[in-house]
Amino acid sequence: MKQWYVLRVQTNREESVREGLLTRVRAAALEEQISAALVPTEKVSEIKGGKKVISEHKIYPGYIFVEMELSEETLALVKNCPGIGDFLGSGGLAVPLSEKEVEKVTAEAESKEEAPTIKIDFDSGDNIKIVEGAFKNFEGVVDEVMGDKGLLRVTVTIFGRPTPVELEYWQVEKT
């Protein structure tokens, strides 16, 4: 019976280790016993150098997820694959993921086709300077971060009065 297991792998080499494992599986003709290997990622939208950049970030860096039938043959193949440390579990024993955990991981892997999430590096109370828009060169304090919309609610002093303003996250920078 196939179950999902978590493997510790070298960080930043998850994809190459996954490819190496799948190549070994094909060479050993064990596709029936080891059917899938996943490196769950998510798309993140960031502003770098004034430009919007969409990049992929690993949700679980240092781990890959493998659907396999546990046997001496598959265990030896996985453990002898370069870049793989060990199974996640207690005492070096391979412990399968629960159904709930499997659903969460596979849903994350399938959702990578959706729109990217926005990465906003601001928190309430941060002092900021507005670098673009009608309030350029004004300074203020972040009151609220609306991550789903990519907006910040900022209090800016205009004519000696504190005024709340909604700005795009890329229009400001930390001071």
Buried (B, 14 or more C-beta within 10 A) or exposed (E): EBBBBBBBBEEEBBBBBBEBBBEBBEEBEBEEBBEEBBBBBBBBBBBEEEEEEEEEEBBBEBBBBBBBBBEEEBBEBBBEBEBBEBBBEEEEEBEBBEEEEBEEBBEBBEBEEEEBBBBBEBEEEBEBBBBBEEBEEBBBBBBEBEEEEBBBBBBBEEEEEEEEBEBBBBBBEEE
